């Protein structure tokens, strides 16, 4: 199709065409992916869909017209703050995803340092395990991103970060956890360094915000990373990850609501009159807010604990099973549902193992450093944990027998 059709298609034909297009997509409902989706069960799915449809056309830019959206958004932010150490002064902004949350945090750090310290050539210092969204934000905002090697424990090296700082460092970054390894950076130590230097300290908890507190309640050792850690300025927290909401729902949370003003855009430079926004979006889908509110209220603390338990059980089964396969090992440590496994036998080609898994329908996420396979689990993987281990064993056998080719370049990384 190269243009708008002259005559519209019937509604049932449109839907049939869409469903047909999906026939070649990966089967996420059977747990064959460990990236791109988060799913618990059909009941939660229906709640999400019905809530989104209830607000499918409302524009969250127009909260004067739709005050119910403002109340829903305020409650979502309040629930997140209560979970993540927000005090009476804390606040937040509902965003479209982690990338926007991180962008706004870096924008705020730049603007605050420009105004309060006269910084003209701002830089941010971050471990090289931090998400590349920080580099994208830095490029767009005219900032330098200074990446620092992590330590042997796969966590940020705070001393090395301090060595890269100077008078124009406007922000420090720590992950809770980072995406490549699933490890928590020493947030308290980075935040203390930020407090001493006057830098903005951002915690990237896009993955961990709605999972780590419940994993901790299950008895696992999760280090402090929340907004009440002294020196933490802001946090990115994706509701559409382990908050189990549909896509288009994240939060930028701040320990002091006054700091939201640093990422606010406001102008009267056109004929229409004043315009103000705390996000990079103008029009914002009301459905995303409603569905996030619905997911959080439907699950409740009990539901989130269930999700955390399923994820950690799946991880335990998978890591133990994979480690028992000759020639394979688990890269340690990892703190939540992210882990990497790799070949410990130099004669075993991990690319051939990945290709054999791919041939069975498992979408493989390749880890570049070290060469391995990356998994990011969600609750549905508890159902297929044993099946996955069996598939890995078959893939290793096939790779040793030379029965598979190399995985395609487009499958190299997530």
FENWO-V319889 format. One record per backbone hydrogen bond with DSSP energy under -1.0 kcal/mol. NH is the residue of the N-H (numbers start at 1). CO is the residue of the C=O. If there is no record, write none. Layout:
BEGIN
nh=[NH | NH]
co=[CO | CO]
END
This chain:
BEGIN
nh=[14 | 15 | 16 | 17 | 18 | 19 | 20 | 21 | 22 | 23 | 25 | 28 | 30 | 31 | 32 | 45 | 46 | 47 | 48 | 49 | 50 | 51 | 52 | 53 | 54 | 55 | 56 | 60 | 62 | 63 | 66 | 69 | 71 | 72 | 73 | 74 | 75 | 76 | 77 | 78 | 79 | 80 | 81 | 82 | 83 | 84 | 86 | 90 | 91 | 93 | 95 | 101 | 102 | 103 | 104 | 105 | 106 | 107 | 108 | 109 | 110 | 111 | 112 | 113 | 114 | 115 | 116 | 117 | 119 | 123 | 124 | 125 | 126 | 128 | 130 | 134 | 136 | 137 | 138 | 139 | 140 | 141 | 143 | 144 | 146 | 148 | 151 | 154 | 161 | 162 | 163 | 165 | 169 | 170 | 172 | 173 | 174 | 176 | 178 | 182 | 185 | 187 | 190 | 191 | 192 | 193 | 194 | 195 | 196 | 197 | 198 | 199 | 200 | 202 | 203 | 204 | 205 | 205 | 209 | 211 | 212 | 215 | 216 | 217 | 218 | 219 | 220 | 227 | 229 | 232 | 233 | 234 | 235 | 236 | 237 | 240 | 244 | 245 | 250 | 251 | 252 | 253 | 254 | 255 | 257 | 259 | 260 | 261 | 262 | 263 | 264 | 265 | 267 | 275 | 277 | 286 | 290 | 291 | 292 | 293 | 294 | 295 | 296 | 297 | 298 | 299 | 300 | 303 | 304 | 305 | 306 | 307 | 308 | 309 | 310 | 311 | 312 | 313 | 314 | 315 | 316 | 317 | 318 | 319 | 320 | 321 | 322 | 323 | 324 | 325 | 328 | 329 | 331 | 335 | 339 | 341 | 342 | 344 | 345 | 348 | 353 | 354 | 355 | 356 | 357 | 358 | 359 | 361 | 362 | 363 | 367 | 372 | 373 | 374 | 375 | 377 | 381 | 382 | 383 | 388 | 389 | 390 | 391 | 392 | 393 | 394 | 395 | 396 | 397 | 398 | 399 | 400 | 401 | 403 | 411 | 412]
co=[10 | 11 | 12 | 13 | 14 | 15 | 16 | 17 | 18 | 20 | 22 | 26 | 27 | 28 | 27 | 41 | 42 | 43 | 44 | 45 | 46 | 47 | 48 | 49 | 50 | 52 | 53 | 284 | 59 | 61 | 62 | 66 | 67 | 68 | 69 | 70 | 71 | 72 | 73 | 74 | 75 | 76 | 77 | 78 | 79 | 80 | 81 | 87 | 254 | 252 | 250 | 97 | 98 | 99 | 100 | 101 | 102 | 103 | 104 | 105 | 106 | 107 | 108 | 109 | 110 | 111 | 112 | 113 | 113 | 168 | 144 | 171 | 146 | 148 | 127 | 131 | 132 | 133 | 134 | 135 | 136 | 137 | 138 | 122 | 124 | 126 | 155 | 151 | 157 | 158 | 159 | 162 | 166 | 123 | 200 | 125 | 202 | 204 | 183 | 178 | 175 | 185 | 186 | 187 | 188 | 189 | 190 | 191 | 192 | 193 | 194 | 194 | 170 | 172 | 234 | 174 | 203 | 236 | 205 | 208 | 208 | 211 | 212 | 213 | 214 | 216 | 215 | 84 | 226 | 229 | 201 | 201 | 253 | 203 | 251 | 249 | 241 | 239 | 95 | 237 | 93 | 235 | 91 | 233 | 89 | 256 | 257 | 258 | 259 | 260 | 261 | 277 | 275 | 267 | 265 | 58 | 286 | 287 | 288 | 289 | 290 | 291 | 292 | 293 | 294 | 295 | 296 | 299 | 300 | 301 | 302 | 303 | 304 | 305 | 306 | 307 | 308 | 309 | 310 | 311 | 312 | 313 | 314 | 315 | 316 | 317 | 318 | 319 | 320 | 322 | 325 | 342 | 340 | 182 | 375 | 373 | 329 | 327 | 327 | 345 | 349 | 350 | 351 | 352 | 353 | 354 | 355 | 358 | 357 | 32 | 372 | 367 | 341 | 365 | 339 | 337 | 378 | 379 | 380 | 384 | 385 | 386 | 387 | 388 | 389 | 390 | 391 | 392 | 393 | 394 | 395 | 396 | 397 | 398 | 408 | 409]
END
